[in-house]
Amino acid sequence: MQPGPDTLRLVGDVGGTNARFALLDDFGHLQAIETLATADHADLAAAVQAYLAPLGRPALREAAVAIANPIEGDWLQMTNSPWRFSIEATRQALGLRRLCMLNDFEALAMSVPGLAGAQLEAVGGGSAAEGAPKVVIGPGTGLGMASLVRGPGGRWLAVAGEGGHATLAPTCAREADILRVLWQRHEHVSVERAVSGMGLENLYRAIATLDGVPVQPLAAADISQRALAGADAQCTEALECFCALLGAAAGNLALTLGARGGVYVGGGIVARLGDWFARSPFRAAFEAKGRYRDYLGRIPTWVIRAEEPALLGAARALQQD
């Protein structure tokens, strides 16, 4: 059933590289999902207008857009994109009654209570503690983190965070050597500098430098492909290190927030690693916290396999408000 113009709402998921949009009807169905390159558009309003153009520019009632950025006041300036805009000016430009902006991992967290079955892939651990906090973490263009806690009436509340910009901590001598190379290039080496698309590239270049081999101009997708094929020793180590550092960061997040309800791994990179990720150092690094190894061993970790989960979270935000 096609929604009428009066019922149309828009949901979006904007990252540093891509912006995904869909229309949401009053039955909660996502329609006309499309992906646009953020670099092809000046800002959010321009991207939404470009998305709507082939659909005949339907009138919209309201919109919820998840964006890879903190939401602080009316003015947004993205960390991994040149987009900068006023939320209110965007609302007016699009003729919306309401525009809800939320952090992209806040939206991802909001989707978690509704995920089940094939939408989640277990990667080690025990069983979730009923009602305990949950966390989400995921590398893409950057590294996102958020948490879910029980609120009044048992309602799940998503809490956005910027843990991807916390300081990277090595867990072994090799990681310390890699960090020393990264220090030569970056004033502050955050977790995101190693656990993201650009992070995988940084790891590869640092490892090649340490090994004394020529650094090839490889993008993150090329590094992953070579590693999965076992075709390049430095690429393989870079991807293994990437997964280990992701596991260590996820373990830190779970300890900090007492996330006995489970850890959910999202983002575009891990989903493309397939079965390899389950065999990677991720889970071992997640649990490697000394005296709290058993505590973390009981916490389940899942890879989110759902299609467009951040759009589902944005839709949930519209339904809850």
GIJOTA-V72166 format. One record per run of one state. SS is the DSSP state (2 for helix, 1 for strand, 0 for the rest). FROM is the first residue (numbers start at 0). TO is the last residue. Records with the same first field share a line. If there is no record, write none. Layout:
# GIJOTA-V72166
SS = FROM-TO / FROM-TO
This chain:
# GIJOTA-V72166
0 = 0-7 / 14-16 / 24-28 / 40-42 / 53-60 / 67-73 / 77-82 / 94-96 / 112-115 / 122-132 / 139-141 / 150-150 / 154-154 / 161-161 / 165-165 / 167-171 / 183-188 / 193-195 / 211-218 / 229-231 / 257-261 / 266-266 / 271-274 / 279-280 / 287-288 / 297-299 / 304-307 / 320-320
1 = 8-13 / 17-23 / 29-36 / 61-66 / 74-76 / 83-85 / 97-102 / 119-121 / 133-138 / 142-149 / 155-160 / 166-166 / 189-189 / 262-265 / 300-303
2 = 37-39 / 43-52 / 86-93 / 103-111 / 116-118 / 151-153 / 162-164 / 172-182 / 190-192 / 196-210 / 219-228 / 232-256 / 267-270 / 275-278 / 281-286 / 289-296 / 308-319
